[in-house]
């Protein structure tokens, strides 16, 4: 059985740091974003209760960066990853999230 990452109480780990390498991209990436959090695919998910710094890119009209703080609330084996609830988002990230999750309306003719 693989050893779990140990995080000192009160410290936050940074995940999705804009992928320093292709290997990091393959190991950890966001696959689902909602109003309350995100699911992060990971070969080595963090334990429930771990506080994390979040920084990842979403595609709107342009590439936009989401920045905030979250907490791991769920770990999944299939697909391998973790559910992270947003505990703090920058104002810019909250606006991006609202824009991302608002259904677009077709132009009226």
N, C-alpha and C positions, 0 to 999 in steps of 0.2 A: 504494500500500500504506500502510495506517495505521501511524503511529509507535507503537512499544510504550512503555508506561510504564517509566521508569527509576527504580529504587528503590535508594538508597544502601545498600551492604552493611551488615548489622547492624540496619537499620531495619525496622519492621513497619508495614504499611498496615492501616487499619481498614476492614473491609468489613461490609456489612449493619448499618449503624448505626441500626437501627430506622427507616430510611426517613424522612429529613427532609422529603421531598416525594413526591408521587405519581410524578413523573418518576424519582426514585431507586428507587422500588419497582419500576417497570416495567423499569429498567435492570439491577437486580441482586437476585436472591432465591434462597433455598435450595429445591431441588426434591426432594432425596433425602438422607436421613440414614442412616448405618450406624454400627456400633460403632467403626469406625476413622476415619470422616470424613464429608464431605458433598459433594454436587455443587451448585455455585452457578451458576445461570443468569446470564450476564452478556453484555452487548453488547460489552464491552471487557475480556476476561479478562486477568489478570495473568500474567506469565511464570512458567514452572516454576521452583521454587526460592524464590519470593517468600514471605517470612514475613508472616502476616496476623493481626490481632486479629479474633476472631469474636464477634459479638453478634447473635443472632437469636431469634425467638420460635417456640415449638412449641405445639401444642394438645394438652393432655391433658385432665384434668377441668376445667382452667382454662388460660388463656394462661400459659406459663412461658417464662422467658428462659434461653437457653443462652449461656454466656460461656466463652471460652477463647482459645487460640492455635493456629494451624495453619500448614501450608505447602502451597503449590500444588504438586501432583505430576503434574497432567495438564491439558492444555488441549484443548478440543473445539470443532469448528466446527459440528457438527450433533448435538444442539443446541449453540448457542454458550454456552460457559461453562468452568468449571474444577473439577477435582477437588481438594479440600483434605483433607489428612490432619490429624487432631487431634494436636497435639504436647503440649498441656497443656489440661486442663479443670478448672474449679473442682469441688470435691467435690459441690456442689449440681447442677452440670451433668452430672457422671458419674451421679448418682442419677437424674436426669431421663432421661438417655439409656437407662439400664437399664430404667426403667419404660416408656419409649416403645417399646423394641424387644422387650419380653417379651410373648409371645402371651397375650392375655387368655383366661381360661377362663370358659366359660359356667357360671352358677350351677347347682349340682346340685339336682335336684327330689326 
